[in-house]
Amino acid sequence: MTRKPLSTEGHYSTWLWRWVCDRTGCKNEHPVQTRKHSLASPEDMQAAGWFVAKVWGDRCPSCVEAGLVPDVEPWVSRKPEKASPVSADQIRMPVTLTCLTADAAQAVVADAHSHGAPATVEGRTVTLPGDQPGFVIGMAEWAVEAGHATDGEAARCIAAMSDRIDESQGVSR
């Protein structure tokens, strides 16, 4: 990118900035001239096909296409990459909580239903909705406090939900 004065009259000059190709002999430049705060970002220029150098050596799309990219360090964005989203199927996968008894499992399902959450029971195993991690974590904690499940079983259920939350936010462990 370079700049040129818009006006040199008076004590202060007003500068306009624009992206230009830094290769000697190339006259290509981005058509937009503007004040620096309105200039296209390096990410925008890279998306438009420009080679953006860390210090000096920007190249227009024509030079990039011709392979005339300098041997200099490229500019790298410091913006975090967007996390890859977790698939909808992965989020919807139900989570199971194994209770101490079949009656305990029935009590957990009854409590889940009282909160409007879908839950099913088969023997001692309760199936909870995987798309509601906060609810599932709360149910697992409640099941332990009420004496319906072991600490280890609740911890497994909570860890599964915590992993899904981390994955949905792009956090890796």
PyRosetta script that sets phi, psi and omega in degrees:
from pyrosetta import init, pose_from_sequence

init()
pose = pose_from_sequence("MTRKPLSTEGHYSTWLWRWVCDRTGCKNEHPVQTRKHSLASPEDMQAAGWFVAKVWGDRCPSCVEAGLVPDVEPWVSRKPEKASPVSADQIRMPVTLTCLTADAAQAVVADAHSHGAPATVEGRTVTLPGDQPGFVIGMAEWAVEAGHATDGEAARCIAAMSDRIDESQGVSR")
pose.set_psi(1, 150.3)
pose.set_omega(1, 178.5)
pose.set_phi(2, -141.7)
pose.set_psi(2, 176.0)
pose.set_omega(2, 179.6)
pose.set_phi(3, -137.6)
pose.set_psi(3, 159.2)
pose.set_omega(3, 173.9)
pose.set_phi(4, -145.1)
pose.set_psi(4, 150.5)
pose.set_omega(4, -178.4)
pose.set_phi(5, -73.6)
pose.set_psi(5, 136.3)
pose.set_omega(5, 173.9)
pose.set_phi(6, -80.2)
pose.set_psi(6, -40.1)
pose.set_omega(6, -179.6)
pose.set_phi(7, -143.3)
pose.set_psi(7, 131.2)
pose.set_omega(7, 177.8)
pose.set_phi(8, -111.0)
pose.set_psi(8, 7.2)
pose.set_omega(8, 179.6)
pose.set_phi(9, -76.1)
pose.set_psi(9, 146.7)
pose.set_omega(9, 179.6)
pose.set_phi(10, 80.0)
pose.set_psi(10, -172.5)
pose.set_omega(10, -175.7)
pose.set_phi(11, -75.0)
pose.set_psi(11, -33.9)
pose.set_omega(11, -176.5)
pose.set_phi(12, -109.7)
pose.set_psi(12, 139.3)
pose.set_omega(12, 175.4)
pose.set_phi(13, -98.0)
pose.set_psi(13, 147.2)
pose.set_omega(13, 172.8)
pose.set_phi(14, -101.2)
pose.set_psi(14, 124.5)
pose.set_omega(14, -175.8)
pose.set_phi(15, -102.8)
pose.set_psi(15, 138.7)
pose.set_omega(15, 170.2)
pose.set_phi(16, -110.6)
pose.set_psi(16, 141.3)
pose.set_omega(16, -178.7)
pose.set_phi(17, -113.1)
pose.set_psi(17, 152.7)
pose.set_omega(17, 172.3)
pose.set_phi(18, -157.1)
pose.set_psi(18, 157.6)
pose.set_omega(18, 176.0)
pose.set_phi(19, -82.6)
pose.set_psi(19, 131.6)
pose.set_omega(19, 176.6)
pose.set_phi(20, -131.5)
pose.set_psi(20, 154.5)
pose.set_omega(20, 175.7)
pose.set_phi(21, -77.1)
pose.set_psi(21, 130.0)
pose.set_omega(21, -177.7)
pose.set_phi(22, -89.0)
pose.set_psi(22, 3.0)
pose.set_omega(22, 179.3)
pose.set_phi(23, -75.4)
pose.set_psi(23, 130.8)
pose.set_omega(23, 179.5)
pose.set_phi(24, -58.0)
pose.set_psi(24, 129.5)
pose.set_omega(24, 178.5)
pose.set_phi(25, 93.5)
pose.set_psi(25, -17.1)
pose.set_omega(25, 179.5)
pose.set_phi(26, -88.4)
pose.set_psi(26, 130.5)
pose.set_omega(26, -178.0)
pose.set_phi(27, -105.9)
pose.set_psi(27, 8.5)
pose.set_omega(27, -178.2)
pose.set_phi(28, -71.4)
pose.set_psi(28, 141.2)
pose.set_omega(28, 177.5)
pose.set_phi(29, -150.9)
pose.set_psi(29, 156.6)
pose.set_omega(29, 176.7)
pose.set_phi(30, -70.8)
pose.set_psi(30, 136.1)
pose.set_omega(30, -173.4)
pose.set_phi(31, -68.5)
pose.set_psi(31, -19.8)
pose.set_omega(31, -175.5)
pose.set_phi(32, -83.4)
pose.set_psi(32, 124.5)
pose.set_omega(32, 172.7)
pose.set_phi(33, -111.5)
pose.set_psi(33, 129.4)
pose.set_omega(33, -176.4)
pose.set_phi(34, -156.7)
pose.set_psi(34, 172.5)
pose.set_omega(34, 173.5)
pose.set_phi(35, -67.8)
pose.set_psi(35, 154.1)
pose.set_omega(35, -170.9)
pose.set_phi(36, -57.3)
pose.set_psi(36, -39.1)
pose.set_omega(36, -177.3)
pose.set_phi(37, -67.4)
pose.set_psi(37, -16.5)
pose.set_omega(37, 178.8)
pose.set_phi(38, -102.1)
pose.set_psi(38, 0.2)
pose.set_omega(38, -177.7)
pose.set_phi(39, -66.5)
pose.set_psi(39, 146.7)
pose.set_omega(39, 177.0)
pose.set_phi(40, -58.8)
pose.set_psi(40, 141.9)
pose.set_omega(40, -178.5)
pose.set_phi(41, -75.0)
pose.set_psi(41, 160.4)
pose.set_omega(41, 175.7)
pose.set_phi(42, -57.1)
pose.set_psi(42, -36.0)
pose.set_omega(42, 177.4)
pose.set_phi(43, -61.4)
pose.set_psi(43, -42.4)
pose.set_omega(43, 178.9)
pose.set_phi(44, -63.3)
pose.set_psi(44, -41.5)
pose.set_omega(44, -178.8)
pose.set_phi(45, -68.1)
pose.set_psi(45, -40.2)
pose.set_omega(45, 176.2)
pose.set_phi(46, -61.9)
pose.set_psi(46, -41.4)
pose.set_omega(46, 178.4)
pose.set_phi(47, -63.1)
pose.set_psi(47, -28.2)
pose.set_omega(47, 178.8)
pose.set_phi(48, -85.2)
pose.set_psi(48, 2.9)
pose.set_omega(48, 175.3)
pose.set_phi(49, 100.5)
pose.set_psi(49, 4.1)
pose.set_omega(49, 179.1)
pose.set_phi(50, -80.7)
pose.set_psi(50, 147.6)
pose.set_omega(50, 167.1)
pose.set_phi(51, -91.0)
pose.set_psi(51, 120.3)
pose.set_omega(51, -179.1)
pose.set_phi(52, -108.5)
pose.set_psi(52, 119.3)
pose.set_omega(52, -178.2)
pose.set_phi(53, -86.0)
pose.set_psi(53, 154.8)
pose.set_omega(53, 178.5)
pose.set_phi(54, -65.1)
pose.set_psi(54, -42.6)
pose.set_omega(54, -178.0)
pose.set_phi(55, -115.5)
pose.set_psi(55, -63.2)
pose.set_omega(55, -177.5)
pose.set_phi(56, -148.5)
pose.set_psi(56, 143.6)
pose.set_omega(56, 177.0)
pose.set_phi(57, 126.2)
pose.set_psi(57, 25.5)
pose.set_omega(57, 177.6)
pose.set_phi(58, -59.2)
pose.set_psi(58, 144.0)
pose.set_omega(58, 179.0)
pose.set_phi(59, -129.1)
pose.set_psi(59, 139.5)
pose.set_omega(59, 178.7)
pose.set_phi(60, -72.6)
pose.set_psi(60, 165.1)
pose.set_omega(60, 179.2)
pose.set_phi(61, -58.0)
pose.set_psi(61, -33.3)
pose.set_omega(61, 179.2)
pose.set_phi(62, -64.6)
pose.set_psi(62, -42.9)
pose.set_omega(62, 179.1)
pose.set_phi(63, -69.0)
pose.set_psi(63, -38.5)
pose.set_omega(63, 178.2)
pose.set_phi(64, -62.3)
pose.set_psi(64, -45.2)
pose.set_omega(64, -179.9)
pose.set_phi(65, -62.0)
pose.set_psi(65, -34.5)
pose.set_omega(65, 180.0)
pose.set_phi(66, -82.0)
pose.set_psi(66, -1.1)
pose.set_omega(66, 179.0)
pose.set_phi(67, 79.5)
pose.set_psi(67, 19.8)
pose.set_omega(67, -177.5)
pose.set_phi(68, -96.0)
pose.set_psi(68, 52.2)
pose.set_omega(68, 179.8)
pose.set_phi(69, -94.0)
pose.set_psi(69, 131.8)
pose.set_omega(69, -177.9)
pose.set_phi(70, -70.5)
pose.set_psi(70, 159.9)
pose.set_omega(70, 177.6)
pose.set_phi(71, -88.5)
pose.set_psi(71, 66.4)
pose.set_omega(71, 179.4)
pose.set_phi(72, -128.5)
pose.set_psi(72, 164.4)
pose.set_omega(72, -179.2)
pose.set_phi(73, -71.3)
pose.set_psi(73, 126.9)
pose.set_omega(73, 179.5)
pose.set_phi(74, -74.7)
pose.set_psi(74, 155.0)
pose.set_omega(74, 174.2)
pose.set_phi(75, -72.9)
pose.set_psi(75, 136.4)
pose.set_omega(75, -179.7)
pose.set_phi(76, -121.8)
pose.set_psi(76, 130.9)
pose.set_omega(76, -179.5)
pose.set_phi(77, -64.8)
pose.set_psi(77, 142.6)
pose.set_omega(77, 175.4)
pose.set_phi(78, -99.4)
pose.set_psi(78, -0.1)
pose.set_omega(78, 177.3)
pose.set_phi(79, -71.9)
pose.set_psi(79, 136.6)
pose.set_omega(79, -179.9)
pose.set_phi(80, -66.5)
pose.set_psi(80, 143.4)
pose.set_omega(80, 177.0)
pose.set_phi(81, -70.9)
pose.set_psi(81, 147.6)
pose.set_omega(81, 178.0)
pose.set_phi(82, -68.9)
pose.set_psi(82, 137.9)
pose.set_omega(82, 179.4)
pose.set_phi(83, -68.5)
pose.set_psi(83, 142.2)
pose.set_omega(83, 176.4)
pose.set_phi(84, -71.6)
pose.set_psi(84, 128.6)
pose.set_omega(84, -175.7)
pose.set_phi(85, -68.4)
pose.set_psi(85, 149.2)
pose.set_omega(85, 175.6)
pose.set_phi(86, -76.7)
pose.set_psi(86, 140.3)
pose.set_omega(86, -177.8)
pose.set_phi(87, -65.0)
pose.set_psi(87, 151.4)
pose.set_omega(87, 179.9)
pose.set_phi(88, -61.0)
pose.set_psi(88, -36.7)
pose.set_omega(88, 178.4)
pose.set_phi(89, -63.0)
pose.set_psi(89, -38.8)
pose.set_omega(89, -179.3)
pose.set_phi(90, -66.7)
pose.set_psi(90, -38.2)
pose.set_omega(90, -179.9)
pose.set_phi(91, -69.6)
pose.set_psi(91, -38.2)
pose.set_omega(91, -176.3)
pose.set_phi(92, -77.8)
pose.set_psi(92, -12.1)
pose.set_omega(92, -177.9)
pose.set_phi(93, -58.0)
pose.set_psi(93, 126.0)
pose.set_omega(93, -178.9)
pose.set_phi(94, -69.9)
pose.set_psi(94, 162.3)
pose.set_omega(94, 179.2)
pose.set_phi(95, -118.3)
pose.set_psi(95, 140.5)
pose.set_omega(95, 179.9)
pose.set_phi(96, -106.1)
pose.set_psi(96, 148.2)
pose.set_omega(96, 176.2)
pose.set_phi(97, -130.7)
pose.set_psi(97, 118.3)
pose.set_omega(97, 179.8)
pose.set_phi(98, -90.9)
pose.set_psi(98, 121.0)
pose.set_omega(98, -177.6)
pose.set_phi(99, -92.1)
pose.set_psi(99, 170.5)
pose.set_omega(99, -178.2)
pose.set_phi(100, -70.7)
pose.set_psi(100, -35.4)
pose.set_omega(100, -179.9)
pose.set_phi(101, -140.4)
pose.set_psi(101, 167.7)
pose.set_omega(101, 176.5)
pose.set_phi(102, -66.7)
pose.set_psi(102, -36.7)
pose.set_omega(102, 178.1)
pose.set_phi(103, -64.9)
pose.set_psi(103, -39.2)
pose.set_omega(103, 178.1)
pose.set_phi(104, -63.3)
pose.set_psi(104, -40.4)
pose.set_omega(104, 178.1)
pose.set_phi(105, -62.6)
pose.set_psi(105, -41.6)
pose.set_omega(105, 177.4)
pose.set_phi(106, -60.8)
pose.set_psi(106, -39.3)
pose.set_omega(106, 179.6)
pose.set_phi(107, -65.9)
pose.set_psi(107, -39.2)
pose.set_omega(107, 179.1)
pose.set_phi(108, -65.4)
pose.set_psi(108, -43.5)
pose.set_omega(108, 179.1)
pose.set_phi(109, -64.5)
pose.set_psi(109, -41.9)
pose.set_omega(109, 178.5)
pose.set_phi(110, -60.3)
pose.set_psi(110, -41.9)
pose.set_omega(110, 178.8)
pose.set_phi(111, -66.2)
pose.set_psi(111, -40.8)
pose.set_omega(111, 178.4)
pose.set_phi(112, -61.3)
pose.set_psi(112, -44.1)
pose.set_omega(112, 179.5)
pose.set_phi(113, -64.4)
pose.set_psi(113, -34.7)
pose.set_omega(113, 179.5)
pose.set_phi(114, -65.4)
pose.set_psi(114, -21.3)
pose.set_omega(114, 177.0)
pose.set_phi(115, -96.4)
pose.set_psi(115, 4.3)
pose.set_omega(115, 177.4)
pose.set_phi(116, 81.1)
pose.set_psi(116, 14.6)
pose.set_omega(116, -179.1)
pose.set_phi(117, -98.7)
pose.set_psi(117, 139.5)
pose.set_omega(117, 176.6)
pose.set_phi(118, -73.6)
pose.set_psi(118, 133.1)
pose.set_omega(118, 176.9)
pose.set_phi(119, -151.5)
pose.set_psi(119, 146.7)
pose.set_omega(119, 178.1)
pose.set_phi(120, -128.4)
pose.set_psi(120, 162.4)
pose.set_omega(120, -180.0)
pose.set_phi(121, -133.8)
pose.set_psi(121, 142.3)
pose.set_omega(121, 173.4)
pose.set_phi(122, -142.1)
pose.set_psi(122, 103.9)
pose.set_omega(122, -175.4)
pose.set_phi(123, 67.1)
pose.set_psi(123, -121.3)
pose.set_omega(123, 178.8)
pose.set_phi(124, -94.7)
pose.set_psi(124, -1.3)
pose.set_omega(124, -174.2)
pose.set_phi(125, -99.7)
pose.set_psi(125, 124.3)
pose.set_omega(125, 176.9)
pose.set_phi(126, -103.0)
pose.set_psi(126, 133.1)
pose.set_omega(126, 176.3)
pose.set_phi(127, -106.2)
pose.set_psi(127, 122.1)
pose.set_omega(127, -177.2)
pose.set_phi(128, -112.3)
pose.set_psi(128, 155.1)
pose.set_omega(128, -177.5)
pose.set_phi(129, -69.0)
pose.set_psi(129, 125.1)
pose.set_omega(129, -178.6)
pose.set_phi(130, -76.7)
pose.set_psi(130, -11.3)
pose.set_omega(130, -179.4)
pose.set_phi(131, -90.4)
pose.set_psi(131, 8.9)
pose.set_omega(131, 178.5)
pose.set_phi(132, -128.5)
pose.set_psi(132, 68.3)
pose.set_omega(132, -172.7)
pose.set_phi(133, -58.5)
pose.set_psi(133, -40.8)
pose.set_omega(133, -179.7)
pose.set_phi(134, -62.4)
pose.set_psi(134, -40.8)
pose.set_omega(134, 178.9)
pose.set_phi(135, -65.2)
pose.set_psi(135, -45.1)
pose.set_omega(135, -178.8)
pose.set_phi(136, -61.6)
pose.set_psi(136, -42.8)
pose.set_omega(136, 178.8)
pose.set_phi(137, -62.1)
pose.set_psi(137, -44.4)
pose.set_omega(137, 178.3)
pose.set_phi(138, -62.2)
pose.set_psi(138, -41.1)
pose.set_omega(138, 178.8)
pose.set_phi(139, -64.4)
pose.set_psi(139, -41.1)
pose.set_omega(139, 179.7)
pose.set_phi(140, -63.6)
pose.set_psi(140, -42.9)
pose.set_omega(140, 178.4)
pose.set_phi(141, -64.5)
pose.set_psi(141, -43.1)
pose.set_omega(141, 179.2)
pose.set_phi(142, -63.2)
pose.set_psi(142, -40.2)
pose.set_omega(142, -179.5)
pose.set_phi(143, -60.3)
pose.set_psi(143, -36.9)
pose.set_omega(143, 177.9)
pose.set_phi(144, -69.8)
pose.set_psi(144, -48.0)
pose.set_omega(144, -179.2)
pose.set_phi(145, -60.0)
pose.set_psi(145, -35.2)
pose.set_omega(145, -179.3)
pose.set_phi(146, -84.1)
pose.set_psi(146, -3.1)
pose.set_omega(146, 178.8)
pose.set_phi(147, 79.8)
pose.set_psi(147, 21.3)
pose.set_omega(147, -178.7)
pose.set_phi(148, -93.9)
pose.set_psi(148, -18.6)
pose.set_omega(148, -177.4)
pose.set_phi(149, -145.8)
pose.set_psi(149, 160.9)
pose.set_omega(149, 179.0)
pose.set_phi(150, -82.2)
pose.set_psi(150, 160.8)
pose.set_omega(150, 175.6)
pose.set_phi(151, -59.1)
pose.set_psi(151, -42.5)
pose.set_omega(151, -178.0)
pose.set_phi(152, -63.2)
pose.set_psi(152, -40.5)
pose.set_omega(152, 179.4)
pose.set_phi(153, -67.9)
pose.set_psi(153, -41.2)
pose.set_omega(153, 177.5)
pose.set_phi(154, -65.1)
pose.set_psi(154, -40.3)
pose.set_omega(154, 179.5)
pose.set_phi(155, -61.9)
pose.set_psi(155, -39.9)
pose.set_omega(155, 178.0)
pose.set_phi(156, -62.5)
pose.set_psi(156, -44.9)
pose.set_omega(156, -179.8)
pose.set_phi(157, -64.5)
pose.set_psi(157, -43.7)
pose.set_omega(157, 179.4)
pose.set_phi(158, -65.4)
pose.set_psi(158, -41.1)
pose.set_omega(158, 179.1)
pose.set_phi(159, -63.0)
pose.set_psi(159, -39.6)
pose.set_omega(159, 178.9)
pose.set_phi(160, -62.2)
pose.set_psi(160, -42.6)
pose.set_omega(160, 179.4)
pose.set_phi(161, -69.7)
pose.set_psi(161, -40.0)
pose.set_omega(161, 178.6)
pose.set_phi(162, -61.9)
pose.set_psi(162, -40.2)
pose.set_omega(162, 177.7)
pose.set_phi(163, -62.5)
pose.set_psi(163, -40.6)
pose.set_omega(163, 179.0)
pose.set_phi(164, -65.6)
pose.set_psi(164, -39.7)
pose.set_omega(164, 178.1)
pose.set_phi(165, -62.6)
pose.set_psi(165, -46.6)
pose.set_omega(165, 179.4)
pose.set_phi(166, -60.4)
pose.set_psi(166, -44.9)
pose.set_omega(166, -179.0)
pose.set_phi(167, -62.9)
pose.set_psi(167, -39.5)
pose.set_omega(167, -178.6)
pose.set_phi(168, -68.6)
pose.set_psi(168, -22.5)
pose.set_omega(168, 179.2)
pose.set_phi(169, -101.6)
pose.set_psi(169, 5.6)
pose.set_omega(169, 177.1)
pose.set_phi(170, 76.3)
pose.set_psi(170, 20.1)
pose.set_omega(170, -179.8)
pose.set_phi(171, -91.1)
pose.set_psi(171, 131.3)
pose.set_omega(171, 176.7)
pose.set_phi(172, -115.9)
pose.set_psi(172, 147.6)
pose.set_omega(172, -178.8)
pose.set_phi(173, -109.5)
pose.dump_pdb("model.pdb")
